[in-house]
Amino acid sequence: MKYYILAGEASGDLHGSNLIKALRKEDTNANIRFWGGDLMQEAGGTLVTHYKERAFMGFSEVIMNLSKIFKFISNCKKDIKTFNPDVVIFIDNSGFNLRIAKWAKQEGFKTHYYISPQVWASRASRVKAIKRDIDAMYVILPFVEDFYKKHDYKVHFVGHPLIDGIANREQINPNQFRKEYALSEKPIIALLPGSRKQEIKKMLSVMLSLVDDFPDYQFVIAGAPSQDYSFYETFIKSENVKFISNKTYDLLSVSTAALVTSGTATLETALFKVPQVVCYKGSNISYQIAKRIITLKFISLVNLVMDKEVVTELIQNNFNKKRLKKELQHILNPETRKKLFIDYYELEKALGGKGASQKTASLIYNAIKS
């Protein structure tokens, strides 16, 4: 059968690649065409457009690039029609995907959505469009299933794919890892400043302002696969700062603590049982708009799943050197760490266990076949 998959950003590429592998197990004759990234391409199929080409962050940047976005939408529709798939599979990335889903449903294509748009965070009115345009929804967070129940929409909770990704990864030798990347013997504080240039610029300089205050620790930047070292190099002013690209899981496996930009990385850090401070700062206009439409108590997935403050969140003006230093000292305290580890184990249980990608692939394949 023919599958057309639409994913955006690095996390969508990761989950899309695992879904492609799972689909190939279900359907040995799968013909897959997609919008995604390098990981999806490695998993097999035909890449149409890379997510890096449409990585627009925040309300203001989206407005400035509207003509490009509309061109992407038009090209996508034409390509789907030419390919004529048995199913169109959407992965997160709601701004783009929900527009395509409306059109695809009207054109008679089967529409399946893996990893729900964050309608549970803002603009719940979009549920009406999802119920109209999406034949099947697969969610990876337990509270999202509860959210849709309240809106009389049956979805499939399949568990979180990160659990598989972390469990199945190749284990590293910590000593060899340190030697390969010229790391000292000091305990490591991992810095995860995001994947887009705009957010990295806002996050990394504040994170690195703590280096001299923690001389007994080594700070290591987790470089995003979408950015070159030359971009990060301008921020590095100390010999006690190292850079490792596209090895976030390996880095987290040897880290003592982490400063993490809000997003999927907060959950990844928790699943590696690394104490963390969650950070976020956007442009003032984007923040003011978001503050008026987002209805959640928390921004980190860790706190949202647990429905309580497990990790500290420093947002906008609270994300500054003084507060960040205080919170980093807090998570380096042994008593704080013990409590965090207990909460992290409870979090992992709540996420539903292994097999998310395979469950989703099986449900999609059987739905189309029937």
Disulfide bonds with the S-S distance in Angstrom:
none
